[in-house]
Amino acid sequence: MSYHHLTPEERKKLFRMWRNKESIRRMAAALRRSPGTVSRELKRNITWYRHSPLYRPVNAQKMYQARKHRPRGGKYLDARLYGYVQEKLLLTWSPEQVSGRIRLDYPEDPGMRVSHTTIYRWLHNNQLAQAAMIHLRHEGHRHGEHRGKFLGIRTLRQRGREIWRRERIGDWELDTIVSSSRESLAGLLTMCDRKSRFCILTLLERCRSHNHVFRVLASVIESFPCRSFTPDQGGEFHCYPRVEKELGLPMYFCNPSSPWQKGSVENLNGLVREFFPKGTNFTDVSPQQVAQAMSLLNNRPRKSLHWLTPAESFTPPSL
């Protein structure tokens, strides 16, 4: 069966039903269209403002007309769109992040639309500057570590529902990235807020020192909202009695050799490796380099945040 686009009048009817939160099948039946047609219409023409989806029939019609008159040989690379894509790629955004975020930045401008596959094609065809070539992100295999068991600790099962559901700001997952050189004790403490994915990166002179980690955490809570910490059972987090007693914050520990139980910070570590690849000796890394990486990561749009950035989503509660 051929696919026919909705008429302006049908889009107005769809808007009223969508606003009333009707199901796809119910809306399709009312319009005498297939559920697939309605689903494609919404997927193509819904824009996001903050965390809320918006479907506007007038804008949907404009976007349809723009797509209809688009050259068949591929999307025309105009100067404004080119400048936007080029700028974001130079900020280390991925093509998917560029494609998703542009809808937020230009919600009512159908000319400012581009798919991630089109951006990849531009890159491969050398239609973008060589400096904009993206970093390919690979996830390496992590071998299990043999570590001693902690006694009297809180487990993940003891975490509250608000932490599991990522309902609030201030629940941090923790990890460390160590230097490749056995002679170097330096490393990086990585922290990721479960709700907003906002990250904090801090150099550690002695990566395995739980006293050093404690001092960093004590400093962090002076500048950022903190309600709980979730690390693994590495020796650097043996400061948990002091954290709970002196800082008044609970620490919930993952099971040994279970990195997936703190998936947000594990994903963050993979992104950090774009700036500090394996083989990096953190003794040679400056605080300014770490601050720049942290800023770039916190200002990348995330699909999980409806293309908002972690910095935009990180809204600490008012005191």
KOLVEXDO-366049 format. One record per residue (C-alpha): residue number from 1; residue in one letter; x, y, z. Coordinates in steps of 0.2 Angstrom, whole numbers, always signed. Layout:
N
<node><resi>NUM</resi><resn>A</resn><x>X</x><y>Y</y><z>Z</z></node>
...
END
This chain:
319
<node><resi>1</resi><resn>M</resn><x>+0</x><y>+0</y><z>+0</z></node>
<node><resi>2</resi><resn>S</resn><x>+7</x><y>+17</y><z>-5</z></node>
<node><resi>3</resi><resn>Y</resn><x>+10</x><y>+30</y><z>+8</z></node>
<node><resi>4</resi><resn>H</resn><x>+1</x><y>+47</y><z>+7</z></node>
<node><resi>5</resi><resn>H</resn><x>+5</x><y>+61</y><z>+18</z></node>
<node><resi>6</resi><resn>L</resn><x>-8</x><y>+69</y><z>+29</z></node>
<node><resi>7</resi><resn>T</resn><x>-18</x><y>+85</y><z>+23</z></node>
<node><resi>8</resi><resn>P</resn><x>-18</x><y>+101</y><z>+33</z></node>
<node><resi>9</resi><resn>E</resn><x>-35</x><y>+98</y><z>+39</z></node>
<node><resi>10</resi><resn>E</resn><x>-30</x><y>+80</y><z>+45</z></node>
<node><resi>11</resi><resn>R</resn><x>-15</x><y>+87</y><z>+54</z></node>
<node><resi>12</resi><resn>K</resn><x>-27</x><y>+99</y><z>+64</z></node>
<node><resi>13</resi><resn>K</resn><x>-37</x><y>+84</y><z>+69</z></node>
<node><resi>14</resi><resn>L</resn><x>-22</x><y>+74</y><z>+73</z></node>
<node><resi>15</resi><resn>F</resn><x>-16</x><y>+88</y><z>+84</z></node>
<node><resi>16</resi><resn>R</resn><x>-32</x><y>+89</y><z>+94</z></node>
<node><resi>17</resi><resn>M</resn><x>-32</x><y>+70</y><z>+97</z></node>
<node><resi>18</resi><resn>W</resn><x>-13</x><y>+70</y><z>+101</z></node>
<node><resi>19</resi><resn>R</resn><x>-16</x><y>+84</y><z>+114</z></node>
<node><resi>20</resi><resn>N</resn><x>-29</x><y>+73</y><z>+122</z></node>
<node><resi>21</resi><resn>K</resn><x>-16</x><y>+59</y><z>+123</z></node>
<node><resi>22</resi><resn>E</resn><x>-26</x><y>+47</y><z>+112</z></node>
<node><resi>23</resi><resn>S</resn><x>-17</x><y>+31</y><z>+106</z></node>
<node><resi>24</resi><resn>I</resn><x>-9</x><y>+29</y><z>+89</z></node>
<node><resi>25</resi><resn>R</resn><x>-22</x><y>+16</y><z>+84</z></node>
<node><resi>26</resi><resn>R</resn><x>-37</x><y>+27</y><z>+90</z></node>
<node><resi>27</resi><resn>M</resn><x>-30</x><y>+42</y><z>+81</z></node>
<node><resi>28</resi><resn>A</resn><x>-27</x><y>+32</y><z>+65</z></node>
<node><resi>29</resi><resn>A</resn><x>-45</x><y>+25</y><z>+65</z></node>
<node><resi>30</resi><resn>A</resn><x>-52</x><y>+42</y><z>+67</z></node>
<node><resi>31</resi><resn>L</resn><x>-42</x><y>+48</y><z>+52</z></node>
<node><resi>32</resi><resn>R</resn><x>-45</x><y>+32</y><z>+42</z></node>
<node><resi>33</resi><resn>R</resn><x>-27</x><y>+30</y><z>+41</z></node>
<node><resi>34</resi><resn>S</resn><x>-15</x><y>+16</y><z>+45</z></node>
<node><resi>35</resi><resn>P</resn><x>-6</x><y>+17</y><z>+62</z></node>
<node><resi>36</resi><resn>G</resn><x>+10</x><y>+17</y><z>+53</z></node>
<node><resi>37</resi><resn>T</resn><x>+6</x><y>+33</y><z>+44</z></node>
<node><resi>38</resi><resn>V</resn><x>+1</x><y>+42</y><z>+60</z></node>
<node><resi>39</resi><resn>S</resn><x>+17</x><y>+35</y><z>+68</z></node>
<node><resi>40</resi><resn>R</resn><x>+28</x><y>+42</y><z>+54</z></node>
<node><resi>41</resi><resn>E</resn><x>+19</x><y>+59</y><z>+55</z></node>
<node><resi>42</resi><resn>L</resn><x>+22</x><y>+61</y><z>+73</z></node>
<node><resi>43</resi><resn>K</resn><x>+40</x><y>+55</y><z>+72</z></node>
<node><resi>44</resi><resn>R</resn><x>+45</x><y>+66</y><z>+58</z></node>
<node><resi>45</resi><resn>N</resn><x>+36</x><y>+82</y><z>+64</z></node>
<node><resi>46</resi><resn>I</resn><x>+37</x><y>+82</y><z>+83</z></node>
<node><resi>47</resi><resn>T</resn><x>+49</x><y>+94</y><z>+91</z></node>
<node><resi>48</resi><resn>W</resn><x>+55</x><y>+95</y><z>+109</z></node>
<node><resi>49</resi><resn>Y</resn><x>+56</x><y>+109</y><z>+121</z></node>
<node><resi>50</resi><resn>R</resn><x>+64</x><y>+106</y><z>+137</z></node>
<node><resi>51</resi><resn>H</resn><x>+58</x><y>+88</y><z>+141</z></node>
<node><resi>52</resi><resn>S</resn><x>+41</x><y>+91</y><z>+133</z></node>
<node><resi>53</resi><resn>P</resn><x>+36</x><y>+85</y><z>+115</z></node>
<node><resi>54</resi><resn>L</resn><x>+27</x><y>+97</y><z>+104</z></node>
<node><resi>55</resi><resn>Y</resn><x>+16</x><y>+94</y><z>+88</z></node>
<node><resi>56</resi><resn>R</resn><x>+10</x><y>+109</y><z>+79</z></node>
<node><resi>57</resi><resn>P</resn><x>+0</x><y>+106</y><z>+63</z></node>
<node><resi>58</resi><resn>V</resn><x>+6</x><y>+122</y><z>+55</z></node>
<node><resi>59</resi><resn>N</resn><x>+24</x><y>+118</y><z>+58</z></node>
<node><resi>60</resi><resn>A</resn><x>+21</x><y>+100</y><z>+53</z></node>
<node><resi>61</resi><resn>Q</resn><x>+14</x><y>+106</y><z>+36</z></node>
<node><resi>62</resi><resn>K</resn><x>+29</x><y>+118</y><z>+34</z></node>
<node><resi>63</resi><resn>M</resn><x>+41</x><y>+104</y><z>+37</z></node>
<node><resi>64</resi><resn>Y</resn><x>+32</x><y>+93</y><z>+25</z></node>
<node><resi>65</resi><resn>Q</resn><x>+33</x><y>+106</y><z>+11</z></node>
<node><resi>66</resi><resn>A</resn><x>+52</x><y>+108</y><z>+14</z></node>
<node><resi>67</resi><resn>R</resn><x>+55</x><y>+90</y><z>+13</z></node>
<node><resi>68</resi><resn>K</resn><x>+44</x><y>+89</y><z>-3</z></node>
<node><resi>69</resi><resn>H</resn><x>+54</x><y>+102</y><z>-12</z></node>
<node><resi>70</resi><resn>R</resn><x>+71</x><y>+95</y><z>-6</z></node>
<node><resi>71</resi><resn>P</resn><x>+82</x><y>+90</y><z>-21</z></node>
<node><resi>72</resi><resn>R</resn><x>+82</x><y>+71</y><z>-24</z></node>
<node><resi>73</resi><resn>G</resn><x>+101</x><y>+70</y><z>-26</z></node>
<node><resi>74</resi><resn>G</resn><x>+104</x><y>+73</y><z>-8</z></node>
<node><resi>75</resi><resn>K</resn><x>+102</x><y>+87</y><z>+5</z></node>
<node><resi>76</resi><resn>Y</resn><x>+108</x><y>+103</y><z>-1</z></node>
<node><resi>77</resi><resn>L</resn><x>+122</x><y>+109</y><z>+10</z></node>
<node><resi>78</resi><resn>D</resn><x>+118</x><y>+128</y><z>+13</z></node>
<node><resi>79</resi><resn>A</resn><x>+130</x><y>+139</y><z>+22</z></node>
<node><resi>80</resi><resn>R</resn><x>+119</x><y>+141</y><z>+38</z></node>
<node><resi>81</resi><resn>L</resn><x>+117</x><y>+122</y><z>+40</z></node>
<node><resi>82</resi><resn>Y</resn><x>+135</x><y>+119</y><z>+35</z></node>
<node><resi>83</resi><resn>G</resn><x>+141</x><y>+131</y><z>+49</z></node>
<node><resi>84</resi><resn>Y</resn><x>+130</x><y>+123</y><z>+62</z></node>
<node><resi>85</resi><resn>V</resn><x>+136</x><y>+105</y><z>+58</z></node>
<node><resi>86</resi><resn>Q</resn><x>+154</x><y>+111</y><z>+57</z></node>
<node><resi>87</resi><resn>E</resn><x>+154</x><y>+120</y><z>+73</z></node>
<node><resi>88</resi><resn>K</resn><x>+146</x><y>+105</y><z>+83</z></node>
<node><resi>89</resi><resn>L</resn><x>+158</x><y>+92</y><z>+76</z></node>
<node><resi>90</resi><resn>L</resn><x>+173</x><y>+103</y><z>+81</z></node>
<node><resi>91</resi><resn>L</resn><x>+165</x><y>+102</y><z>+99</z></node>
<node><resi>92</resi><resn>T</resn><x>+167</x><y>+83</y><z>+97</z></node>
<node><resi>93</resi><resn>W</resn><x>+148</x><y>+80</y><z>+95</z></node>
<node><resi>94</resi><resn>S</resn><x>+143</x><y>+64</y><z>+86</z></node>
<node><resi>95</resi><resn>P</resn><x>+133</x><y>+66</y><z>+70</z></node>
<node><resi>96</resi><resn>E</resn><x>+118</x><y>+59</y><z>+80</z></node>
<node><resi>97</resi><resn>Q</resn><x>+120</x><y>+72</y><z>+93</z></node>
<node><resi>98</resi><resn>V</resn><x>+121</x><y>+86</y><z>+80</z></node>
<node><resi>99</resi><resn>S</resn><x>+105</x><y>+79</y><z>+71</z></node>
<node><resi>100</resi><resn>G</resn><x>+95</x><y>+78</y><z>+87</z></node>
<node><resi>101</resi><resn>R</resn><x>+100</x><y>+94</y><z>+95</z></node>
<node><resi>102</resi><resn>I</resn><x>+97</x><y>+105</y><z>+79</z></node>
<node><resi>103</resi><resn>R</resn><x>+78</x><y>+102</y><z>+81</z></node>
<node><resi>104</resi><resn>L</resn><x>+79</x><y>+110</y><z>+99</z></node>
<node><resi>105</resi><resn>D</resn><x>+90</x><y>+125</y><z>+93</z></node>
<node><resi>106</resi><resn>Y</resn><x>+78</x><y>+128</y><z>+77</z></node>
<node><resi>107</resi><resn>P</resn><x>+61</x><y>+120</y><z>+82</z></node>
<node><resi>108</resi><resn>E</resn><x>+52</x><y>+130</y><z>+69</z></node>
<node><resi>109</resi><resn>D</resn><x>+65</x><y>+131</y><z>+55</z></node>
<node><resi>110</resi><resn>P</resn><x>+62</x><y>+116</y><z>+43</z></node>
<node><resi>111</resi><resn>G</resn><x>+78</x><y>+121</y><z>+33</z></node>
<node><resi>112</resi><resn>M</resn><x>+88</x><y>+117</y><z>+48</z></node>
<node><resi>113</resi><resn>R</resn><x>+86</x><y>+98</y><z>+48</z></node>
<node><resi>114</resi><resn>V</resn><x>+99</x><y>+85</y><z>+44</z></node>
<node><resi>115</resi><resn>S</resn><x>+100</x><y>+66</y><z>+48</z></node>
<node><resi>116</resi><resn>H</resn><x>+115</x><y>+58</y><z>+55</z></node>
<node><resi>117</resi><resn>T</resn><x>+117</x><y>+47</y><z>+40</z></node>
<node><resi>118</resi><resn>T</resn><x>+118</x><y>+63</y><z>+29</z></node>
<node><resi>119</resi><resn>I</resn><x>+132</x><y>+70</y><z>+40</z></node>
<node><resi>120</resi><resn>Y</resn><x>+141</x><y>+54</y><z>+39</z></node>
<node><resi>121</resi><resn>R</resn><x>+140</x><y>+55</y><z>+20</z></node>
<node><resi>122</resi><resn>W</resn><x>+146</x><y>+73</y><z>+20</z></node>
<node><resi>123</resi><resn>L</resn><x>+161</x><y>+68</y><z>+30</z></node>
<node><resi>124</resi><resn>H</resn><x>+165</x><y>+53</y><z>+19</z></node>
<node><resi>125</resi><resn>N</resn><x>+163</x><y>+64</y><z>+3</z></node>
<node><resi>126</resi><resn>N</resn><x>+175</x><y>+77</y><z>+11</z></node>
<node><resi>127</resi><resn>Q</resn><x>+161</x><y>+90</y><z>+10</z></node>
<node><resi>128</resi><resn>L</resn><x>+166</x><y>+96</y><z>+28</z></node>
<node><resi>129</resi><resn>A</resn><x>+183</x><y>+102</y><z>+34</z></node>
<node><resi>130</resi><resn>Q</resn><x>+195</x><y>+88</y><z>+38</z></node>
<node><resi>131</resi><resn>A</resn><x>+196</x><y>+95</y><z>+56</z></node>
<node><resi>132</resi><resn>A</resn><x>+178</x><y>+91</y><z>+59</z></node>
<node><resi>133</resi><resn>M</resn><x>+181</x><y>+72</y><z>+57</z></node>
<node><resi>134</resi><resn>I</resn><x>+174</x><y>+64</y><z>+72</z></node>
<node><resi>135</resi><resn>H</resn><x>+182</x><y>+53</y><z>+85</z></node>
<node><resi>136</resi><resn>L</resn><x>+175</x><y>+35</y><z>+83</z></node>
<node><resi>137</resi><resn>R</resn><x>+170</x><y>+28</y><z>+100</z></node>
<node><resi>138</resi><resn>H</resn><x>+174</x><y>+10</y><z>+104</z></node>
<node><resi>139</resi><resn>E</resn><x>+170</x><y>+2</y><z>+120</z></node>
<node><resi>140</resi><resn>G</resn><x>+184</x><y>-10</y><z>+126</z></node>
<node><resi>141</resi><resn>H</resn><x>+183</x><y>-26</y><z>+135</z></node>
<node><resi>142</resi><resn>R</resn><x>+186</x><y>-24</y><z>+154</z></node>
<node><resi>143</resi><resn>H</resn><x>+193</x><y>-38</y><z>+163</z></node>
<node><resi>144</resi><resn>G</resn><x>+187</x><y>-42</y><z>+181</z></node>
<node><resi>145</resi><resn>E</resn><x>+198</x><y>-36</y><z>+195</z></node>
<node><resi>146</resi><resn>H</resn><x>+202</x><y>-46</y><z>+210</z></node>
<node><resi>147</resi><resn>R</resn><x>+199</x><y>-35</y><z>+225</z></node>
<node><resi>148</resi><resn>G</resn><x>+196</x><y>-38</y><z>+243</z></node>
<node><resi>149</resi><resn>K</resn><x>+178</x><y>-38</y><z>+250</z></node>
<node><resi>150</resi><resn>F</resn><x>+172</x><y>-23</y><z>+260</z></node>
<node><resi>151</resi><resn>L</resn><x>+163</x><y>-27</y><z>+276</z></node>
<node><resi>152</resi><resn>G</resn><x>+148</x><y>-18</y><z>+283</z></node>
<node><resi>153</resi><resn>I</resn><x>+144</x><y>-9</y><z>+267</z></node>
<node><resi>154</resi><resn>R</resn><x>+127</x><y>-3</y><z>+259</z></node>
<node><resi>155</resi><resn>T</resn><x>+122</x><y>-13</y><z>+244</z></node>
<node><resi>156</resi><resn>L</resn><x>+113</x><y>-7</y><z>+229</z></node>
<node><resi>157</resi><resn>R</resn><x>+97</x><y>-16</y><z>+235</z></node>
<node><resi>158</resi><resn>Q</resn><x>+97</x><y>-3</y><z>+249</z></node>
<node><resi>159</resi><resn>R</resn><x>+96</x><y>+12</y><z>+237</z></node>
<node><resi>160</resi><resn>G</resn><x>+79</x><y>+21</y><z>+238</z></node>
<node><resi>161</resi><resn>R</resn><x>+67</x><y>+21</y><z>+223</z></node>
<node><resi>162</resi><resn>E</resn><x>+71</x><y>+39</y><z>+219</z></node>
<node><resi>163</resi><resn>I</resn><x>+89</x><y>+34</y><z>+215</z></node>
<node><resi>164</resi><resn>W</resn><x>+84</x><y>+19</y><z>+205</z></node>
<node><resi>165</resi><resn>R</resn><x>+72</x><y>+29</y><z>+195</z></node>
<node><resi>166</resi><resn>R</resn><x>+84</x><y>+44</y><z>+192</z></node>
<node><resi>167</resi><resn>E</resn><x>+71</x><y>+56</y><z>+200</z></node>
<node><resi>168</resi><resn>R</resn><x>+83</x><y>+68</y><z>+208</z></node>
<node><resi>169</resi><resn>I</resn><x>+99</x><y>+78</y><z>+205</z></node>
<node><resi>170</resi><resn>G</resn><x>+114</x><y>+73</y><z>+217</z></node>
<node><resi>171</resi><resn>D</resn><x>+115</x><y>+54</y><z>+216</z></node>
<node><resi>172</resi><resn>W</resn><x>+133</x><y>+51</y><z>+209</z></node>
<node><resi>173</resi><resn>E</resn><x>+141</x><y>+35</y><z>+202</z></node>
<node><resi>174</resi><resn>L</resn><x>+160</x><y>+35</y><z>+205</z></node>
<node><resi>175</resi><resn>D</resn><x>+175</x><y>+27</y><z>+196</z></node>
<node><resi>176</resi><resn>T</resn><x>+193</x><y>+30</y><z>+193</z></node>
<node><resi>177</resi><resn>I</resn><x>+204</x><y>+29</y><z>+178</z></node>
<node><resi>178</resi><resn>V</resn><x>+222</x><y>+24</y><z>+181</z></node>
<node><resi>179</resi><resn>S</resn><x>+238</x><y>+29</y><z>+172</z></node>
<node><resi>180</resi><resn>S</resn><x>+245</x><y>+16</y><z>+160</z></node>
<node><resi>181</resi><resn>S</resn><x>+262</x><y>+17</y><z>+168</z></node>
<node><resi>182</resi><resn>R</resn><x>+265</x><y>+6</y><z>+183</z></node>
<node><resi>183</resi><resn>E</resn><x>+277</x><y>+19</y><z>+189</z></node>
<node><resi>184</resi><resn>S</resn><x>+264</x><y>+33</y><z>+190</z></node>
<node><resi>185</resi><resn>L</resn><x>+252</x><y>+34</y><z>+204</z></node>
<node><resi>186</resi><resn>A</resn><x>+241</x><y>+47</y><z>+196</z></node>
<node><resi>187</resi><resn>G</resn><x>+224</x><y>+45</y><z>+189</z></node>
<node><resi>188</resi><resn>L</resn><x>+207</x><y>+52</y><z>+186</z></node>
<node><resi>189</resi><resn>L</resn><x>+191</x><y>+52</y><z>+198</z></node>
<node><resi>190</resi><resn>T</resn><x>+176</x><y>+52</y><z>+187</z></node>
<node><resi>191</resi><resn>M</resn><x>+159</x><y>+56</y><z>+194</z></node>
<node><resi>192</resi><resn>C</resn><x>+142</x><y>+55</y><z>+184</z></node>
<node><resi>193</resi><resn>D</resn><x>+125</x><y>+61</y><z>+191</z></node>
<node><resi>194</resi><resn>R</resn><x>+113</x><y>+48</y><z>+187</z></node>
<node><resi>195</resi><resn>K</resn><x>+98</x><y>+59</y><z>+182</z></node>
<node><resi>196</resi><resn>S</resn><x>+107</x><y>+73</y><z>+172</z></node>
<node><resi>197</resi><resn>R</resn><x>+123</x><y>+63</y><z>+166</z></node>
<node><resi>198</resi><resn>F</resn><x>+132</x><y>+79</y><z>+172</z></node>
<node><resi>199</resi><resn>C</resn><x>+150</x><y>+74</y><z>+175</z></node>
<node><resi>200</resi><resn>I</resn><x>+164</x><y>+79</y><z>+187</z></node>
<node><resi>201</resi><resn>L</resn><x>+182</x><y>+75</y><z>+182</z></node>
<node><resi>202</resi><resn>T</resn><x>+196</x><y>+77</y><z>+195</z></node>
<node><resi>203</resi><resn>L</resn><x>+215</x><y>+73</y><z>+194</z></node>
<node><resi>204</resi><resn>L</resn><x>+221</x><y>+62</y><z>+208</z></node>
<node><resi>205</resi><resn>E</resn><x>+239</x><y>+62</y><z>+212</z></node>
<node><resi>206</resi><resn>R</resn><x>+238</x><y>+45</y><z>+221</z></node>
<node><resi>207</resi><resn>C</resn><x>+224</x><y>+36</y><z>+212</z></node>
<node><resi>208</resi><resn>R</resn><x>+223</x><y>+21</y><z>+224</z></node>
<node><resi>209</resi><resn>S</resn><x>+223</x><y>+32</y><z>+240</z></node>
<node><resi>210</resi><resn>H</resn><x>+206</x><y>+32</y><z>+249</z></node>
<node><resi>211</resi><resn>N</resn><x>+212</x><y>+47</y><z>+259</z></node>
<node><resi>212</resi><resn>H</resn><x>+215</x><y>+57</y><z>+243</z></node>
<node><resi>213</resi><resn>V</resn><x>+198</x><y>+52</y><z>+236</z></node>
<node><resi>214</resi><resn>F</resn><x>+190</x><y>+57</y><z>+253</z></node>
<node><resi>215</resi><resn>R</resn><x>+198</x><y>+74</y><z>+251</z></node>
<node><resi>216</resi><resn>V</resn><x>+191</x><y>+76</y><z>+234</z></node>
<node><resi>217</resi><resn>L</resn><x>+174</x><y>+71</y><z>+238</z></node>
<node><resi>218</resi><resn>A</resn><x>+174</x><y>+83</y><z>+253</z></node>
<node><resi>219</resi><resn>S</resn><x>+179</x><y>+97</y><z>+241</z></node>
<node><resi>220</resi><resn>V</resn><x>+165</x><y>+92</y><z>+228</z></node>
<node><resi>221</resi><resn>I</resn><x>+151</x><y>+93</y><z>+240</z></node>
<node><resi>222</resi><resn>E</resn><x>+155</x><y>+111</y><z>+244</z></node>
<node><resi>223</resi><resn>S</resn><x>+152</x><y>+115</y><z>+225</z></node>
<node><resi>224</resi><resn>F</resn><x>+139</x><y>+102</y><z>+219</z></node>
<node><resi>225</resi><resn>P</resn><x>+123</x><y>+95</y><z>+227</z></node>
<node><resi>226</resi><resn>C</resn><x>+127</x><y>+77</y><z>+233</z></node>
<node><resi>227</resi><resn>R</resn><x>+115</x><y>+65</y><z>+241</z></node>
<node><resi>228</resi><resn>S</resn><x>+123</x><y>+48</y><z>+238</z></node>
<node><resi>229</resi><resn>F</resn><x>+138</x><y>+39</y><z>+230</z></node>
<node><resi>230</resi><resn>T</resn><x>+138</x><y>+23</y><z>+221</z></node>
<node><resi>231</resi><resn>P</resn><x>+156</x><y>+16</y><z>+218</z></node>
<node><resi>232</resi><resn>D</resn><x>+163</x><y>-1</y><z>+215</z></node>
<node><resi>233</resi><resn>Q</resn><x>+173</x><y>-10</y><z>+228</z></node>
<node><resi>234</resi><resn>G</resn><x>+190</x><y>-3</y><z>+223</z></node>
<node><resi>235</resi><resn>G</resn><x>+202</x><y>+0</y><z>+237</z></node>
<node><resi>236</resi><resn>E</resn><x>+202</x><y>+19</y><z>+233</z></node>
<node><resi>237</resi><resn>F</resn><x>+184</x><y>+19</y><z>+240</z></node>
<node><resi>238</resi><resn>H</resn><x>+188</x><y>+12</y><z>+257</z></node>
<node><resi>239</resi><resn>C</resn><x>+185</x><y>+29</y><z>+263</z></node>
<node><resi>240</resi><resn>Y</resn><x>+166</x><y>+25</y><z>+265</z></node>
<node><resi>241</resi><resn>P</resn><x>+166</x><y>+25</y><z>+284</z></node>
<node><resi>242</resi><resn>R</resn><x>+173</x><y>+43</y><z>+284</z></node>
<node><resi>243</resi><resn>V</resn><x>+161</x><y>+48</y><z>+270</z></node>
<node><resi>244</resi><resn>E</resn><x>+146</x><y>+42</y><z>+279</z></node>
<node><resi>245</resi><resn>K</resn><x>+151</x><y>+49</y><z>+296</z></node>
<node><resi>246</resi><resn>E</resn><x>+160</x><y>+65</y><z>+292</z></node>
<node><resi>247</resi><resn>L</resn><x>+151</x><y>+70</y><z>+276</z></node>
<node><resi>248</resi><resn>G</resn><x>+134</x><y>+62</y><z>+281</z></node>
<node><resi>249</resi><resn>L</resn><x>+132</x><y>+54</y><z>+264</z></node>
<node><resi>250</resi><resn>P</resn><x>+127</x><y>+36</y><z>+260</z></node>
<node><resi>251</resi><resn>M</resn><x>+138</x><y>+25</y><z>+249</z></node>
<node><resi>252</resi><resn>Y</resn><x>+130</x><y>+11</y><z>+240</z></node>
<node><resi>253</resi><resn>F</resn><x>+142</x><y>-2</y><z>+233</z></node>
<node><resi>254</resi><resn>C</resn><x>+141</x><y>-13</y><z>+217</z></node>
<node><resi>255</resi><resn>N</resn><x>+145</x><y>-31</y><z>+218</z></node>
<node><resi>256</resi><resn>P</resn><x>+163</x><y>-36</y><z>+214</z></node>
<node><resi>257</resi><resn>S</resn><x>+167</x><y>-37</y><z>+195</z></node>
<node><resi>258</resi><resn>S</resn><x>+150</x><y>-30</y><z>+190</z></node>
<node><resi>259</resi><resn>P</resn><x>+154</x><y>-13</y><z>+181</z></node>
<node><resi>260</resi><resn>W</resn><x>+137</x><y>-14</y><z>+173</z></node>
<node><resi>261</resi><resn>Q</resn><x>+129</x><y>-9</y><z>+189</z></node>
<node><resi>262</resi><resn>K</resn><x>+135</x><y>+8</y><z>+188</z></node>
<node><resi>263</resi><resn>G</resn><x>+133</x><y>+10</y><z>+169</z></node>
<node><resi>264</resi><resn>S</resn><x>+132</x><y>+29</y><z>+168</z></node>
<node><resi>265</resi><resn>V</resn><x>+149</x><y>+32</y><z>+174</z></node>
<node><resi>266</resi><resn>E</resn><x>+156</x><y>+17</y><z>+164</z></node>
<node><resi>267</resi><resn>N</resn><x>+149</x><y>+25</y><z>+149</z></node>
<node><resi>268</resi><resn>L</resn><x>+157</x><y>+42</y><z>+154</z></node>
<node><resi>269</resi><resn>N</resn><x>+174</x><y>+33</y><z>+155</z></node>
<node><resi>270</resi><resn>G</resn><x>+172</x><y>+28</y><z>+137</z></node>
<node><resi>271</resi><resn>L</resn><x>+169</x><y>+46</y><z>+132</z></node>
<node><resi>272</resi><resn>V</resn><x>+183</x><y>+52</y><z>+143</z></node>
<node><resi>273</resi><resn>R</resn><x>+195</x><y>+41</y><z>+133</z></node>
<node><resi>274</resi><resn>E</resn><x>+192</x><y>+51</y><z>+118</z></node>
<node><resi>275</resi><resn>F</resn><x>+202</x><y>+65</y><z>+127</z></node>
<node><resi>276</resi><resn>F</resn><x>+214</x><y>+54</y><z>+137</z></node>
<node><resi>277</resi><resn>P</resn><x>+216</x><y>+37</y><z>+127</z></node>
<node><resi>278</resi><resn>K</resn><x>+223</x><y>+22</y><z>+134</z></node>
<node><resi>279</resi><resn>G</resn><x>+242</x><y>+24</y><z>+137</z></node>
<node><resi>280</resi><resn>T</resn><x>+239</x><y>+41</y><z>+145</z></node>
<node><resi>281</resi><resn>N</resn><x>+250</x><y>+45</y><z>+160</z></node>
<node><resi>282</resi><resn>F</resn><x>+240</x><y>+57</y><z>+170</z></node>
<node><resi>283</resi><resn>T</resn><x>+255</x><y>+64</y><z>+178</z></node>
<node><resi>284</resi><resn>D</resn><x>+258</x><y>+73</y><z>+162</z></node>
<node><resi>285</resi><resn>V</resn><x>+239</x><y>+79</y><z>+161</z></node>
<node><resi>286</resi><resn>S</resn><x>+235</x><y>+97</y><z>+167</z></node>
<node><resi>287</resi><resn>P</resn><x>+220</x><y>+103</y><z>+177</z></node>
<node><resi>288</resi><resn>Q</resn><x>+216</x><y>+114</y><z>+162</z></node>
<node><resi>289</resi><resn>Q</resn><x>+215</x><y>+99</y><z>+150</z></node>
<node><resi>290</resi><resn>V</resn><x>+204</x><y>+90</y><z>+162</z></node>
<node><resi>291</resi><resn>A</resn><x>+192</x><y>+105</y><z>+164</z></node>
<node><resi>292</resi><resn>Q</resn><x>+191</x><y>+107</y><z>+145</z></node>
<node><resi>293</resi><resn>A</resn><x>+186</x><y>+89</y><z>+143</z></node>
<node><resi>294</resi><resn>M</resn><x>+173</x><y>+91</y><z>+157</z></node>
<node><resi>295</resi><resn>S</resn><x>+166</x><y>+106</y><z>+149</z></node>
<node><resi>296</resi><resn>L</resn><x>+165</x><y>+98</y><z>+132</z></node>
<node><resi>297</resi><resn>L</resn><x>+156</x><y>+83</y><z>+139</z></node>
<node><resi>298</resi><resn>N</resn><x>+144</x><y>+92</y><z>+149</z></node>
<node><resi>299</resi><resn>N</resn><x>+139</x><y>+103</y><z>+134</z></node>
<node><resi>300</resi><resn>R</resn><x>+136</x><y>+88</y><z>+122</z></node>
<node><resi>301</resi><resn>P</resn><x>+117</x><y>+85</y><z>+119</z></node>
<node><resi>302</resi><resn>R</resn><x>+112</x><y>+67</y><z>+124</z></node>
<node><resi>303</resi><resn>K</resn><x>+98</x><y>+56</y><z>+116</z></node>
<node><resi>304</resi><resn>S</resn><x>+93</x><y>+50</y><z>+134</z></node>
<node><resi>305</resi><resn>L</resn><x>+90</x><y>+68</y><z>+139</z></node>
<node><resi>306</resi><resn>H</resn><x>+79</x><y>+72</y><z>+123</z></node>
<node><resi>307</resi><resn>W</resn><x>+94</x><y>+81</y><z>+116</z></node>
<node><resi>308</resi><resn>L</resn><x>+97</x><y>+93</y><z>+130</z></node>
<node><resi>309</resi><resn>T</resn><x>+114</x><y>+94</y><z>+137</z></node>
<node><resi>310</resi><resn>P</resn><x>+119</x><y>+87</y><z>+154</z></node>
<node><resi>311</resi><resn>A</resn><x>+123</x><y>+105</y><z>+159</z></node>
<node><resi>312</resi><resn>E</resn><x>+106</x><y>+111</y><z>+154</z></node>
<node><resi>313</resi><resn>S</resn><x>+98</x><y>+96</y><z>+163</z></node>
<node><resi>314</resi><resn>F</resn><x>+108</x><y>+98</y><z>+179</z></node>
<node><resi>315</resi><resn>T</resn><x>+97</x><y>+110</y><z>+189</z></node>
<node><resi>316</resi><resn>P</resn><x>+101</x><y>+108</y><z>+208</z></node>
<node><resi>317</resi><resn>P</resn><x>+87</x><y>+110</y><z>+220</z></node>
<node><resi>318</resi><resn>S</resn><x>+85</x><y>+127</y><z>+228</z></node>
<node><resi>319</resi><resn>L</resn><x>+91</x><y>+128</y><z>+245</z></node>
END
